[in-house]
């Protein structure tokens, strides 16, 4: 819903602790909200599918907060930091 309605204008998004956020939702956000500069995804049960999508699509990202995301691995970190 966020990606559909606010995708082209959203620059800051805080999702910290929202347990119902899924990989599908976060991938949709990363593809549609390409102007995001700040993203907070701490304490969300997402996997490397989301992490890789963030790294591949969010080129304007200046701050990414991702604490206690136990399902993310170095694969996500590598893709995010290379882009």
C-alpha positions in Angstrom: 0.0 0.0 0.0 2.8 2.4 0.9 4.7 1.7 -2.3 1.6 2.1 -4.4 0.4 5.4 -3.1 3.6 7.2 -1.9 6.3 5.5 -3.9 7.4 8.4 -6.0 7.6 11.0 -3.2 8.5 9.1 -0.1 12.0 10.0 1.3 11.9 8.8 4.9 10.3 5.5 6.1 10.4 4.1 9.6 9.2 0.5 10.0 11.0 -0.4 13.2 9.4 -3.3 15.1 6.5 -3.9 12.7 6.5 -7.6 12.9 4.0 -8.0 10.0 6.3 -6.5 7.4 7.3 -9.2 5.0 10.0 -9.7 2.4 7.3 -9.2 -0.3 6.3 -5.9 1.2 9.8 -4.6 1.7 10.9 -5.6 -1.8 7.9 -3.7 -3.2 8.9 -0.7 -1.2 12.5 -0.9 -2.3 11.4 -1.1 -6.0 8.7 1.6 -5.9 10.1 4.1 -3.4 13.3 4.7 -5.2 13.7 8.2 -3.7 14.1 6.9 -0.2 16.9 8.5 1.7 16.3 7.1 5.2 15.0 3.6 6.0 14.5 2.1 9.4 13.9 -1.7 9.4 15.2 -2.7 12.8 13.5 -5.7 14.5 11.7 -6.9 11.4 11.7 -10.6 10.4 13.0 -10.1 6.9 15.6 -12.1 5.0 18.3 -11.6 2.4 15.7 -11.2 -0.3 14.8 -7.8 1.2 18.4 -6.9 2.0 19.5 -7.6 -1.6 16.6 -5.7 -3.0 17.4 -2.7 -0.8 20.9 -2.7 -2.1 19.9 -3.0 -5.7 17.1 -0.5 -5.9 17.6 2.2 -3.2 20.4 4.2 -4.8 19.5 7.5 -2.9 19.7 5.8 0.5 21.8 7.9 2.9 20.9 6.2 6.2 19.8 2.6 6.7 19.0 1.4 10.3 18.8 -2.4 10.6 19.4 -3.6 14.1 18.4 -7.1 15.3 17.5 -8.4 11.9 18.6 -12.0 12.7 17.7 -13.4 9.3 19.9 -11.0 7.3 23.4 -12.3 6.5 26.6 -10.8 5.1 25.1 -11.3 1.6 22.7 -8.4 2.3 25.4 -6.2 3.8 27.7 -6.8 0.9 25.1 -5.8 -1.7 24.0 -2.8 0.2 27.5 -1.5 0.8 28.6 -2.1 -2.8 25.9 0.1 -4.2 
